[in-house]
């Protein structure tokens, strides 16, 4: 009889990844397919739900075929998905809209309205910070600006819910995805009446919430045939990508903090009860019925360094192409030529607004302390340090929330860079360990599925399979240099919030071809 494997499927923002694992964590197959993000307006970031569905099915079919060549089959499937996606469907389950991603910023004004009226109350009930990323404010935008669509919407669902409806003919949503919607009461584990009233919808417009270990073994026969799956295949609904990345990297103990930087970044730790920060700085999302993840994402990780490469050094890519070198290796070498602290140059890396801990989509990038002495080398290093200081700002919020930090676990693309890891160790003033884990959200989804189906006793048994690859320790001279700069960075970030909003208003006006006038008091109209 062929050995049964578990597939972990991660429906990400830019691609779907599907990996097949055995119960020892060995990877037997891996496939990935990308899909585009559409932006018909600069603030809009949308995707075609059918393109994502096809990517999920194609990668899964390919993995099924790959493991069959090894004499094995996929017996269980677990799902991870990006948070905050939302689309409207009609009574037949067909999309009325594209799927709006977390990066969609169209609901800025609705967000400010909620913040001004009862934002903290909604946050404390739902655990989702009040921000344009949240489905709550996106639905509000449709109610105001696309009344005809809102009126026809039978359901408001995430991309994962769209997939499950196509496969099972039922609308269900896991607690984890629901808890990132701004519509779900994390204390009662049910849709929140006050949030739904704000969104102008009722419970009937939403899917039925279920545990992240909820499983089904009744896939539609045409799906099984199309994907070469057995009709007895068990599908576990799973959770969101962020919380499952903690599972896949072994960061399951309170105080063990998962740190990741890719295009964006995140800081997360697991706790055993729902918690909402009185200052509204960090999120709280469900992992299982009795485990929760708190932390915060930052918008601007590697994307800030990409901006430096493309906008400040536009000829670098072509030069590197001719020389056969990597532009990021060149940027890193230039940054390494500068002492920690970039000779007193700070960078607030808010090129695409910011989420944690300020949750202000109007924030903008700032070089502070610039002098005639500073050149591209200092600017490059300060960009990297600015990203890491913003990550540190989220760490501060966790500490003030009462988390006793025991360990930082780094994953994501930055963990391959010695300079990035050293900066983290120096700015966090702590050892940084890098676990030997690959595609942690996929691994977390598969492991949760194995737990749900009784193949594993508990989630924390994953520790045994994730060795520590490297450990980076802080250098005290560097720590001292950053201690002088971190308080200035944090004060700047806090004190400029109103000015960020003012300049954002001007930028929006100019983008629309308008020019604002000033009153005698200098206030922007």
N, C-alpha and C positions, 0 to 999 in steps of 0.2 A: 504494500500500500504506500502511495506517495506521501512523503512528509508534508505536513501542513505548515505553512508560513503565515506570517501576519504582515499585511501591507500598511504602511503609514503614509497617508496622503496629506500633503500640506498645500492648501489652496491659498497661495500668497498674492500679494498685490501685483506683482509683475510676472509671476510664473506659477505653475503647479509642479510640485516635486512628488514623486511616488517611489518609495523604497520598500523592499521586501526583507524581513528579518526573521531569523529563527529565535527560539526562546533564550539563546545565549547572546543575543544581540548582534550576531553576525549578519552582515548585509549580503544578500544573494542577488539583488538586482536593483538598479537605480535608473530612473528616467525623469526628464524635465522638459516642459514645454512652456515657452513664453507667450504672452499675449499683450496687446497694446493698451495704453491708457489714452482715452480721447479727451481733448480739452477744447470744446467749441467756444469756450469763453475762458480767459486767463484764470478765473477762480474755480472753474469746473474741472473735476477729475473723475471721469466716468469710464465704465467698462461694459462690454457686451456680455450679458450673463450666459448666452449660448456659446460664445467663444471660450469662456471658462469651463462650462460643462463639457465641451468637446475636448479641452486639454486634460481635464480630470479623467475622462473615459479613455482617451488615447494613451496617456501615461500608464494608467492601470492595466489596460489591455496589453501594452508592451511588456510590462512587468510580469503579468500572468504568463505570457508567451516565453519570456526569458527564463523564468524559474521552471517551466515545464521541460525545457531542454536539460535541466539538471535533475529531472525526475521528481519534481516537487510541485505543489499547488498552493494557491492562496485560499486559506480557510477562513481568515478573519481580516477585516479592514477597519482601521481606525482613522478618524479625520481630525485634522487641524485646519483652521481657516483664519484669515486676517479679520481683525475686529472692525466694527463700525460700518460695514457695507450695508446699503439699503436700496431696495427697489420696490416699485408698486407693481402688482399683478392684478389682472382682471379675474372674473369669476371662474374662468377656465384655466387659470394659472399662467396665462401668457403675459409677458412683461408690457407694462404701460410706459416704463421709463428704462433708461440704462441703469446699471448698478453704480451708485455713487460710492466712491471709496472714502477712506478716512481722510485723504488729502483734499477732498472737495471743500472749498471755502465759501460757497455761495450763501450760507446762512449766517454770515457775520452779524448782520443787524438783528436777526432773531435771537442770536446768542446774547447780544448785549441787552436785549429786552428781558430775557430770562434772568440774567445776572442782576439787573437793576430791580426786578420785582421780587422773586423768591428763589434765586439761584442756589443759595447755600442750603436751603431746605430741600430742594430737589436733589442736590448733590449728596446730602447726608442720607437721603432715602435710597438713592440709586447707586452711589459709589462711582458714578461716571462724572468727571469734571465737566462743567458747562463750557462747551467749546464747539466750533463749527464741525468738528469731526463726528459728533454724536448724531445718530439717527433722529433723536428727539428734535433737534433744531432743524434738521434737513426736512423732516415731515412738516414742521411749521412753515418752512419756506414754500413748500408745495401748496399748502393750504392758502397762503397769501398770494403767491405769484402764478400758480398753475391750478386754479380752482377746478377746471374741467377734468384734469387728471386725478386730483384728490377725490373728486366726486365719484369717479369710476373705480377707484382702487378698492378691490375686495380684500386685499391683504397688503401689508407692508412687511417685507421679509429680507433676510440677508442672502448672500450668494449660497451659503451652505444649505439654507432652508429651501432655496430654489432647486438645488440638486436633489435633496431628499424628497421633495414633492415629485420630481420627475421619476425617481426610482421607486417610491413607495406609495405615491398618491395621497400623502398625508402631510399636513403642515405641523412640523415639530421643530423646536429650537432648544439647544442645550443651555443650561444655566450660565455657562461661561460667555457665549455669544450674547445672550439676553442681558447679562450683567454689564455689558459694554455698550448698551444701547441708550442709556439715559432714561429708559422707560420701565425698568425692572427694579422692584424693591428687593434689595439684597438681604434684608433682615427677615422678610416674610417669604422670599423665594416665589414671588408672584408679580404680575404686572402691577405697576403703581398707579392708583387712581388719579393722583394729582398730576403726575407726569403725562398720563394719557389725556387728561383734560386740557393741558397746555398744548399738546399736539393735535387736539381736535379729533381724536379717534377713540374707539372703544376696544375692549378685549377681543371682540369678534374680528377686528382688523389684524390681529396678531396670531402667531403660532402658539401651540400649546408648549409651555416650558417643561423640559424633562432633565433628568440627571445627565451628567457628562458620560456616565457609564451605561446609558440607555442603549439597548441593542435590539436588532431585528434580524430575522433569518427568512424573510419573505420577499426578497427582491423580485421585482417584476421579471417574468420569464424572458421577455425580449431583452432586458438589460443583461441577464446572465448569458444569453446567447450571443449578444453583441460583444461582450467583454470576455467571453470564454470562461466565465465563472461557474462554479457548481451552484445549483439551486439551494444548497444547504449553507452557502457562505453567510457568515455572521458579520453584520455591519454595526460597528459601535459609533455613535454619533460624535463622541469626542468633545473637544473644547477649542478655545482660541489659540492662535499661534504663540502669543506671548506667554501664557501660563504653561503651555506644553513645552516651550523652550526651557523653562525651569526644570521640568521633569527630565527632558533629554540631556541636560547638562549636569544632572544630579544635584541641583540646588533646591532641595525639598525641605530643608530644616530651617526654622525661623532664625534669621541672622546670617544665613548663607545667602549672599546676594549675587544674582546673575547679572552680569554687565555685558551688553552687546553693542557694537557699533558696526553698522553697515552704511547704507545711505543715510539712515537716521540712527537713533540709539535708544537704549532703554536700561533702566535699573529696576530690578524686581526681587522680592523675597516672599516666601510662603509663610502664612500665619494660620492659626486654627479657629479664627472667628472673623466675621466681617468687621471692618474698621474704616471709619471715614475721618479724615484729617479736618479739625476745626478750621484750619486756614485754607482748605480746599486745594492743597498742593499736589496730592498724590491720589491715584485711583485705587479702587478695590474691586477685583474681578474674581469670579468663582473658578476654582479648579475642579473640585469634587463637591460632594454634599457637605463635607466638613473641613475642606481646605480652601483657603483664599489666597490671592496674590495681590500684594500692594506694591506700589512703586510709581514710576513715571517714565514716559517716553520723551525724547527730545527730537525735534524735527531735523536738526542740522548736525549730521555726523560727517560721514565721508563726502557728502554733497558739498560741504563748505570747502574741502580741499580740492574737489573737482572744479568749483568756481575759481579758486586760485589758479589752477592749471589752465582753464579755458579762457578766463577773462583777463587775468593779470599777466599771464605768460602764454599768449595765444600761439606763439611759434614753437612752443616746446614739443607738442605732439609730433609735428612734422620733423623736427630735428631728431627726436628719438626714433622715429620711424626709419630715418636714413641711417642712424647709428646702430639700430638694433637694440635699443635700450628701452626701459620702461619709464614713462614720465614720472610715475610716482616714486620710483627709486631715486630719480634726480631730485625731486622735491624733498625727499627724506634726507638725502645727502646735504642739501642746502640747509635744511633745518638743523641738522646735527652740527653744522659749523658754528651755530649760535649757542650761547650759554642759556641754561634754563631761565625762563623769565623774559626772554626776547629783548633784553636790554630795556626793560620797563615798558614794553609795548603790549597792550591788552587788546583782545578782539572779542566782541560780543557776537557770537556766530548765528545771528537770527536772520539768515538770508530768506527763509521761507516762513516767517512767523515763528512762534514757539509754543510748545505745549508745557510740559512740566518744567519747573514748578509754578510758572506764572499764568499759563493758559491764556495767552494773549496773541491772537493771530496777527495783530498789527505790529509786533516787534520787528525791528530792522537791525541789520548788521552794523557794527560800529568798531572802528579802530580808535583806541584811546591812548593818548600819550605819544602820538606820532611826532617825530622831530626830523631835522635834516640828517641826522645820523642814521636813521633807520632805512634799510633797503629791503629788497625782496626776500633776503634770507630771514631777517627778523619777522617780516610779515607772514612768511610761510609757517615759521615756528609758532607765532602767536595765534594763527588760525587753528593749528593742531591743539595748542594749549587751551584755546578758548572753548573748543569742543569738549575737552576733558574737564574744564572748570564748570561747564554747564552740567555735565554728568555729576560732578561733585555737588552741585546745588541740589540735585535730587537726593543724593546721599544725605546731605544735611537735613532735608525734610524727613527722611526715614529715621534718622537718629532722634530728631525732635519728636517723632511719633512714638518713641519709646523702644525702637528696635536696637537690640544689643548686637552689633555687627561682629560676626565671628570670622567671616571669610568672604573674599570677593572672587567670583569665578568669571573669567572672561571668555567670551565666544564671539563669533562673527569675524568678518574679514580683517578687522584691526588687530586681532589676536595673533596674526602672522607677522606683525611688525614689531621689532624689538623696541623702536623708538616710541610707538604708541603705548606699548605695555609699560615701558619705563616711566613715561609721563604719568600714566594712571597710578602706578605705585607711588611716585613722588607726590602727586597732588592729593591722592587719597590717604597718603601716609600709612600705607599698609602693604603687606605682601599681596600679590595678585597671582592666582593659580589659573592655569589654562588646562581644562579637562580635555582628554582625548575623545571628543565626541564630534560626530559628523551629522549635519542636518538635524540639529537637536529638536526642532519642532516635529519633524517626521518621526524621529525615534520616540519622542514623548507621546505622540498619537498612537504609535504601535504598542508602546508599553502600557498605556492606559487601556487599550483594547485587550491586551493580554490579561491585565488585571480584571477587567470586566467579565471576561470569559473563563476565569478560573485557571488560566495557564500560569499566572503568577499570584503569589499571596498578597502582595501589597506593592504600591508604587515605589516605596523606598528601597526595595530590593535592587533597583536599577543601579544603586551605588556600586555594587560589586562588579559592574561591567564597565565603569567609567574611570579608568586610571588617570592620574594627573600627569600631563605631558611635560609642562614646564612650570617654574615658579619664579616670579620677578619680585625682587625686594627693593624697597626704597633706598635711595642714596641720600644721606643726611644733608650734604651741602645743597642738593637740589630741593629737598624738603624745606630748608631754611629760605631759599630764594622764593619758593611758591607761597610760603606763609606770609610774606610781605605783600603779595599780589592778590591772594584769594579774597581777603575782606574788601579790597577796592572793587574787584570784579562783582562780587555779590551786591555791594551797595549801588554800583552803577546800574546793574540789571534791575534792581528794585526801583531806584529813583527816576529812571527814565521812562517808566511805563506810560505816564500821561503824554510825554513828548513823542513816544512811539505812535500813539493814537493820533496825535496832531499831524505828524508827518505822513502817516498813512492816509489821512483824509486829503491832504494836499496831493499825494501821489495818485489817489483814485480820481480826484478832480482833473488832474492833468491828463491822465490816461483817457478820460472821457472828453477831452478837448475843452474843458472848462478851466478858468483861472479864478481862484478865490480872491476876494477883496478883504482888506483888513479894516477893522473899526479903529477908532481913535485909541482904544485900549490895546490894540494889537491882537485882538482875538480873531481867530479864523471863522468866517461865516460858513 
